[in-house]
Amino acid sequence: MKKILNNKNLESTKSSSNKNIEFDKIKTTNVNILLNRVRLDQKRTLKKRIFFSIILASLVGSLAFYFYLI
């Protein structure tokens, strides 16, 4: 009976150590994915800001030109 119990304990420790190793690998992958998302979000917000700045500048310029002609 002792041998069976010892084998079960060894198997459980092996599986728990394997789970920890797998969990660590998943963590680093998730961090990299999150960092890539942050970078992509920063690029998107920069593009949006540039786009709206151009639209605002053209609107102000066209209004200024219109009132200059009047």
Backbone as CSV, one residue per row, in Angstrom:
resi,resn,N_x,N_y,N_z,CA_x,CA_y,CA_z,C_x,C_y,C_z
1,MET,0.810,-1.194,0.000,0.000,0.000,0.000,0.861,1.268,0.000
2,LYS,1.981,1.193,0.666,2.821,2.375,0.740,3.334,2.782,-0.637
3,LYS,3.681,1.809,-1.447,4.206,2.124,-2.765,3.161,2.837,-3.606
4,ILE,1.933,2.430,-3.521,0.873,3.057,-4.301,0.674,4.502,-3.852
5,LEU,0.680,4.738,-2.576,0.513,6.092,-2.066,1.687,6.978,-2.471
6,ASN,2.884,6.440,-2.406,4.055,7.220,-2.809,3.988,7.576,-4.285
7,ASN,3.562,6.658,-5.129,3.447,6.925,-6.550,2.408,8.008,-6.817
8,LYS,1.299,7.974,-6.096,0.273,8.995,-6.283,0.803,10.368,-5.885
9,ASN,1.546,10.419,-4.800,2.102,11.693,-4.360,3.105,12.233,-5.377
10,LEU,3.934,11.366,-5.922,4.907,11.795,-6.916,4.216,12.288,-8.176
11,GLU,3.181,11.597,-8.588,2.453,12.014,-9.782,1.783,13.366,-9.580
12,SER,1.232,13.562,-8.396,0.561,14.835,-8.139,1.563,15.981,-8.096
13,THR,2.752,15.770,-7.554,3.749,16.834,-7.517,4.279,17.113,-8.919
14,LYS,4.424,16.084,-9.721,4.876,16.287,-11.092,3.855,17.098,-11.868
15,SER,2.603,16.759,-11.721,1.581,17.477,-12.468,1.459,18.912,-11.985
16,SER,1.608,19.134,-10.697,1.525,20.507,-10.196,2.721,21.330,-10.671
17,SER,3.905,20.737,-10.727,5.068,21.475,-11.223,4.923,21.762,-12.708
18,ASN,4.346,20.829,-13.461,4.101,21.062,-14.880,3.084,22.178,-15.072
19,LYS,2.078,22.227,-14.226,1.078,23.288,-14.323,1.715,24.639,-14.051
20,ASN,2.621,24.699,-13.077,3.288,25.962,-12.770,4.138,26.428,-13.944
21,ILE,4.834,25.514,-14.562,5.669,25.867,-15.709,4.789,26.368,-16.848
22,GLU,3.702,25.676,-17.116,2.796,26.097,-18.179,2.179,27.447,-17.855
23,PHE,1.837,27.671,-16.602,1.247,28.935,-16.199,2.223,30.083,-16.413
24,ASP,3.495,29.868,-16.113,4.500,30.904,-16.323,4.637,31.229,-17.807
25,LYS,4.598,30.218,-18.648,4.699,30.454,-20.082,3.501,31.247,-20.571
26,ILE,2.335,30.929,-20.093,1.130,31.639,-20.501,1.201,33.096,-20.057
27,LYS,1.732,33.338,-18.886,1.841,34.703,-18.382,2.652,35.577,-19.328
28,THR,3.816,35.113,-19.727,4.661,35.945,-20.578,4.010,36.167,-21.935
29,THR,3.340,35.175,-22.444,2.653,35.349,-23.714,1.564,36.391,-23.573
30,ASN,0.790,36.338,-22.510,-0.284,37.300,-22.318,0.259,38.705,-22.138
31,VAL,1.380,38.855,-21.481,1.971,40.178,-21.303,2.401,40.725,-22.653
32,ASN,3.002,39.902,-23.479,3.420,40.363,-24.806,2.217,40.755,-25.650
33,ILE,1.166,39.984,-25.578,-0.039,40.302,-26.336,-0.615,41.629,-25.859
34,LEU,-0.646,41.832,-24.556,-1.174,43.082,-24.018,-0.315,44.276,-24.413
35,LEU,0.988,44.106,-24.392,1.865,45.200,-24.800,1.665,45.544,-26.271
36,ASN,1.489,44.534,-27.098,1.228,44.788,-28.516,-0.092,45.512,-28.704
37,ARG,-1.108,45.156,-27.913,-2.394,45.848,-28.004,-2.253,47.301,-27.610
38,VAL,-1.475,47.563,-26.570,-1.272,48.946,-26.127,-0.595,49.744,-27.225
39,ARG,0.400,49.164,-27.858,1.092,49.866,-28.948,0.156,50.146,-30.102
40,LEU,-0.670,49.157,-30.456,-1.625,49.364,-31.539,-2.651,50.424,-31.179
41,ASP,-3.095,50.436,-29.936,-4.051,51.454,-29.498,-3.429,52.850,-29.549
42,GLN,-2.165,52.943,-29.177,-1.489,54.239,-29.232,-1.380,54.727,-30.670
43,LYS,-1.086,53.821,-31.592,-1.007,54.209,-33.005,-2.362,54.666,-33.512
44,ARG,-3.421,53.951,-33.129,-4.768,54.324,-33.572,-5.160,55.696,-33.048
45,THR,-4.895,55.954,-31.773,-5.261,57.252,-31.215,-4.449,58.369,-31.857
46,LEU,-3.191,58.110,-32.164,-2.373,59.118,-32.841,-2.935,59.418,-34.227
47,LYS,-3.317,58.378,-34.958,-3.898,58.580,-36.286,-5.205,59.360,-36.207
48,LYS,-6.032,59.042,-35.204,-7.296,59.765,-35.031,-7.044,61.234,-34.729
49,ARG,-6.088,61.508,-33.851,-5.790,62.894,-33.493,-5.279,63.676,-34.688
50,ILE,-4.409,63.062,-35.479,-3.899,63.731,-36.674,-5.028,63.989,-37.653
51,PHE,-5.897,63.010,-37.839,-7.026,63.154,-38.765,-7.942,64.297,-38.329
52,PHE,-8.313,64.339,-37.059,-9.199,65.390,-36.586,-8.519,66.754,-36.594
53,SER,-7.214,66.794,-36.382,-6.487,68.059,-36.457,-6.495,68.604,-37.873
54,ILE,-6.301,67.723,-38.838,-6.331,68.155,-40.239,-7.715,68.657,-40.612
55,ILE,-8.752,67.938,-40.188,-10.120,68.365,-40.491,-10.410,69.713,-39.837
56,LEU,-10.013,69.883,-38.580,-10.245,71.138,-37.877,-9.485,72.285,-38.538
57,ALA,-8.251,72.043,-38.915,-7.448,73.084,-39.561,-8.049,73.472,-40.908
58,SER,-8.513,72.488,-41.670,-9.121,72.810,-42.967,-10.448,73.544,-42.783
59,LEU,-11.208,73.197,-41.775,-12.475,73.884,-41.504,-12.230,75.332,-41.097
60,VAL,-11.282,75.554,-40.219,-10.954,76.912,-39.791,-10.399,77.707,-40.966
61,GLY,-9.568,77.073,-41.758,-9.011,77.753,-42.928,-10.077,78.116,-43.939
62,SER,-11.005,77.222,-44.178,-12.064,77.518,-45.149,-13.001,78.604,-44.624
63,LEU,-13.286,78.597,-43.323,-14.111,79.663,-42.758,-13.393,81.003,-42.823
64,ALA,-12.105,81.000,-42.529,-11.336,82.243,-42.604,-11.308,82.755,-44.036
65,PHE,-11.131,81.896,-44.989,-11.135,82.308,-46.409,-12.488,82.839,-46.819
66,TYR,-13.557,82.191,-46.353,-14.926,82.616,-46.686,-15.198,83.999,-46.121
67,PHE,-14.839,84.235,-44.859,-15.097,85.555,-44.255,-14.172,86.619,-44.816
68,TYR,-13.025,86.231,-45.324,-12.116,87.197,-45.945,-12.699,87.713,-47.261
69,LEU,-13.407,86.829,-47.984,-14.001,87.223,-49.254,-15.231,88.095,-49.073
70,ILE,-15.886,87.957,-47.965,-17.111,88.735,-47.735,-16.740,90.110,-47.340
